[in-house]
Amino acid sequence: MIKEMICITCPNGCALQVEEKDGAITVTGNKCPRGVAFATAELTHPMRTICSTVRTIYKEVPVIPVRVTTEIPKQRIFDVMRVLDPIRVDQPLGRGDVLIADVLGLGADVIVTSNVLKEYLADRILKGEGKHEQ
């Protein structure tokens, strides 16, 4: 059976035809060797990245953006999302801060990708409002 996929490793966006037969993978339609590597990886061990948000306890900044630091196995995406769902951030985390180290033992950290919460809390402290739960 031939599968069709679009290679996403370079701007060419090649339309690949991929056939797996007797354990061998044949790729056609690629303009560069990266297409073969992409199709092979996609069939044997698909990996993805996650970008999402987590909730905070502050009504002015109800969520902050996060992502994983490296690709994870595609089949584990929903497992990681279930870990993120109950989290409520209550500390001044900013861009690059680790929210969860080595999430689910996958070798990827979940990091914050914005300074919006850290800046909001710093501004409240400067105004003398302190750090109160909202």
NORNOR-V712633 format. One record per residue. PHI is phi as a letter, one per 30 degrees, with the letter a starting at -180 (NA if undefined). Layout:
# NORNOR-V712633
PHI
PHI
This chain:
# NORNOR-V712633
NA
c
c
c
a
c
d
c
d
b
d
d
h
d
d
c
c
b
b
c
b
h
i
c
c
c
b
b
j
d
c
b
d
d
d
d
d
d
d
d
d
d
d
c
a
d
b
b
c
b
b
a
b
b
d
c
c
c
d
d
b
d
b
b
d
b
a
d
d
a
d
b
e
e
d
c
e
d
d
d
d
d
d
d
e
d
d
b
d
b
b
d
d
b
e
j
d
d
d
b
d
h
e
h
i
d
i
b
c
c
c
d
c
b
c
e
d
d
d
d
d
d
d
d
d
d
d
i
d
i
c
c
d
c
